[in-house]
């Protein structure tokens, strides 16, 4: 390992142990995450649940799980359950955009003020 590589490695390790100064840019990043995280968490969870429900309906229609569970004609319940899951998947994005839009309105003033302060430094 040459001297430049050693110095780079030493500096990289050293920065992990030094006290990091909290800057306005860090605060801006935290605010941005505070805006986006709830909408993302909702979208992932709601979308996953919708996909599971849609898959359950598809399984009832396409396999013999309905007979195993005790449903004599699983076609109609399977279609209904699948459509419910599909509707959940379809409305997931508009709900996500609504949550994100309302949170952006809530934090817009703080983010604009902080970003102007950073830009005008």
C-alpha positions as CSV (number, residue, x, y, z in Angstrom):
1,X,0.0,0.0,0.0
2,X,1.5,3.3,-1.0
3,X,1.7,6.4,1.1
4,X,-1.3,8.2,-0.5
5,X,-3.5,5.2,0.1
6,X,-2.4,5.0,3.7
7,X,-3.1,8.7,4.3
8,X,-6.5,8.4,2.7
9,X,-7.4,5.3,4.9
10,X,-6.2,7.1,8.0
11,X,-8.2,10.2,7.2
12,X,-11.3,8.1,6.5
13,X,-11.0,6.3,9.8
14,X,-10.2,9.5,11.7
15,X,-13.3,11.3,10.4
16,X,-15.5,8.5,11.9
17,X,-14.2,9.5,15.4
18,X,-14.2,13.2,15.2
19,X,-17.1,15.3,16.4
20,X,-19.3,16.4,13.5
21,X,-20.5,20.0,13.5
22,X,-24.2,20.3,13.0
23,X,-24.8,22.6,10.0
24,X,-27.8,24.3,8.4
25,X,-27.6,21.8,5.5
26,X,-28.0,18.9,8.0
27,X,-31.0,20.6,9.4
28,X,-32.4,21.1,5.9
29,X,-31.9,17.4,5.1
30,X,-33.6,16.4,8.3
31,X,-36.6,18.6,7.5
32,X,-36.8,17.1,4.0
33,X,-36.9,13.6,5.5
34,X,-39.5,14.7,8.0
35,X,-41.7,15.7,5.1
36,X,-41.2,12.6,3.0
37,X,-40.8,9.8,5.5
38,X,-44.5,9.5,6.6
39,X,-45.8,9.5,3.0
40,X,-43.2,6.8,2.1
41,X,-43.9,4.6,5.1
42,X,-47.7,4.8,4.4
43,X,-47.2,4.0,0.7
44,X,-45.0,1.0,1.3
45,X,-47.3,-0.5,4.0
46,X,-50.6,0.2,2.2
47,X,-49.2,-1.0,-1.1
48,X,-47.9,-4.2,0.4
49,X,-51.2,-4.9,2.1
50,X,-53.0,-4.2,-1.2
51,X,-50.7,-6.6,-3.1
52,X,-51.2,-9.3,-0.5
53,X,-55.0,-8.9,-0.6
54,X,-54.9,-9.0,-4.4
55,X,-52.7,-12.1,-4.4
56,X,-55.1,-13.8,-1.9
57,X,-58.0,-13.2,-4.3
58,X,-55.9,-14.5,-7.3
59,X,-55.0,-17.6,-5.3
60,X,-58.6,-18.3,-4.5
61,X,-59.5,-18.1,-8.2
62,X,-56.5,-20.0,-9.6
63,X,-55.7,-22.7,-7.1
64,X,-57.6,-25.2,-4.9
65,X,-57.0,-23.3,-1.7
66,X,-60.6,-22.3,-1.6
67,X,-61.7,-26.0,-1.5
68,X,-59.1,-26.6,1.2
69,X,-60.4,-23.7,3.3
70,X,-64.0,-24.9,2.8
71,X,-65.3,-22.5,0.2
72,X,-67.4,-24.5,-2.3
73,X,-67.2,-22.0,-5.1
74,X,-64.1,-19.7,-4.6
75,X,-64.5,-17.9,-7.9
76,X,-66.8,-15.0,-6.8
77,X,-65.1,-14.4,-3.4
78,X,-61.7,-14.6,-5.1
79,X,-62.6,-12.0,-7.7
80,X,-64.1,-9.7,-5.1
81,X,-61.0,-10.0,-2.8
82,X,-58.7,-9.5,-5.8
83,X,-60.6,-6.4,-7.0
84,X,-60.4,-4.9,-3.5
85,X,-56.6,-5.5,-3.4
86,X,-56.3,-4.0,-6.9
87,X,-58.3,-0.9,-5.8
88,X,-56.0,-0.5,-2.9
89,X,-53.0,-0.6,-5.2
90,X,-54.6,1.9,-7.6
91,X,-55.5,4.5,-4.9
92,X,-52.2,4.1,-3.1
93,X,-50.4,6.7,-5.3
94,X,-53.0,9.4,-5.0
95,X,-53.1,9.0,-1.3
96,X,-49.3,9.1,-1.2
97,X,-49.3,12.4,-3.2
98,X,-52.0,13.8,-0.9
99,X,-50.0,13.1,2.2
100,X,-46.8,14.4,0.7
101,X,-48.6,17.6,-0.5
102,X,-50.1,18.3,2.9
103,X,-46.7,17.8,4.6
104,X,-45.0,20.0,2.0
105,X,-47.5,22.8,2.8
106,X,-46.9,22.3,6.5
107,X,-43.1,22.6,6.3
108,X,-42.7,24.8,3.2
109,X,-42.0,28.0,5.1
110,X,-39.3,26.5,7.3
111,X,-37.6,24.8,4.3
112,X,-37.7,27.9,2.1
113,X,-36.4,30.1,5.0
114,X,-33.6,27.6,5.8
115,X,-32.6,27.1,2.1
116,X,-32.5,30.9,1.5
117,X,-30.2,31.2,4.6
118,X,-27.9,28.5,3.2
119,X,-27.8,30.0,-0.3
120,X,-27.3,33.6,0.8
121,X,-24.3,32.7,3.1
